Amino acid sequence: MQQHIWKIEWDDSLSVGIPEIDADHKQFIVLVNRLNKAIIDRMELSEIKNRLQSILEDAVRHFEHEEGLFRQWNYHDVDAHARKHAEIVSTLRTIMGRVGSDTLMPQWIEVGLEIKDTLITHISTEDMKYAQFYRNSPELHRQ
């Protein structure tokens, strides 16, 4: 399998223009890339599960951070965005629940691609909504 299919490369199209959020997103990408590398390298199941758990924990931390900023900014769509975050966390927990000790490699491949797709879709659609709000609110840049 070609490794480039699995790997997420950071570029400006993923940037929300807020350095601390971009740093969080870059970290999330590192973790997803590490998970997918473990899958294609056929690492031990325990290592794959540990990497998946790291993604879940990082997502929860990041979402709390983001939502805290939204409240500070009085972002009008904080509740809807928080629901999207809750859906992602639920998806990650569902994925973790369905991968047991007898999981076959094709199922892990699906897991890796699903997590990658979930991340990129969220950043490129949902996060760009608040990025636009932030860009249009110069007073937030001074905080």
N, C-alpha and C positions, 0 to 999 in steps of 0.2 A: 504494500500500500504506500502511496506517495505521502511523505510526511507533510508537505506544504498544504495539503488539503486540511490537515488537522490544526495547523498552527495559525493563531491569530496574530497579525502584525499590527502594532499601533501605528496609526497615521493621523494626520490632522482632521480627517473626516470623522474620527471618533472623539475629538476634543470638544468639550463643552465650554472651553475658554475660562475655566475656573481652576487654577493650579491645584488646589487641594483635592478637588473632585477628580480631575484628570489623573492625579497620582493614585487615588484609590482605584480608578478604573484600570490603570496600568498594572497595579498589583493583582487585581482580579484576573486580568489577562494572563499574567505570569502563572497564576494558580491553575487556570484552565489549560494552559499549554502544558504544564507539568502533569496534570491528570491525563491528558491525551497522549503524552509521551509514554507515560506508564502503561497505558492501554496498548499502544502499538508495539512497545517493547516487551509486552507480555510479562510485566512484573507480577510479583505475588499479589494475590487478591487483597491481602491485608494492606499492602501499600496503596493499591488503587482506592480502597475504601478510605484510608487515611487522607488521601489527597482530595477525595470527594468531600469528606468531612471538613477539611480546611476551606474548601470553596463555600460550603454552607455557612461556616462560622464567619468568614470574611464578608459574605453577602449580608448577613444580619448586621454586622458591625457597620458596614458601609451604608446600608439603608438607614440605620438609626442616625448616622452622621448627616446624611443628605437631608433627611426629614427634619432634623434639628436646624439645619441651615434654612430650610424652607420656612420654618416657623419664625426665625429671626427676620427673614426677608418679607414676611407677610405674603408669601407666594399664594396666589389665588387657587391653585389647583393641588394643594398639598394633600388633601384627602384622597383624591383620585389617584395621585401618584403613589401614595402610601398603599393603596389597594393593589396597585400593580406590583409593588415590592412584596406584599403579602402573597400574591399569586406565585411569584418567582420562588420565594422561600418554600411555599407549599409544594411546588413542582420539584424542587431539589429534595425535599423530604420524601416525596413520593418515589423519586428515583432511588434514593438510598434504601427505601423500604422494599423495593422490588428486586434489588440486586442481592441475591443470597450467595451462599458458598458454592452453589452448583451453577452459577451463572456462566454461560458460554461466551466466548470471545465476541461473536456477532452482536450479542446483547450489549456488551460493554462498548462496542463501536457505536451503537445507537445512542448510548448514554453520553459518550463524549461529544458526539455531533449535536445532540439535543441541548446539552449545556452550552456549547459554543454558540449555537444559533440563538438560544434564549438571551445570552449576554449581548451579543451584537445587535439583535433586534431591539432590546430594551434601550441600549445606549443610542442607537441611531434613530429611534422614533421617540420614545417617551422622554429620555433625558434631553433631547434637543429642544423640547418644549420649554423646559425651565432655562435652558441655555439662552434661548431667545429672550425670555423674561429678564434674565440677568443682564444681557447685553443692552436691553432697552431701559435699564434702571441704573444710571451712572452713580447714583447715591450709594448703591451697594458695593461698588468697587472701592470705596473709601473706608469701608468697615473693617 
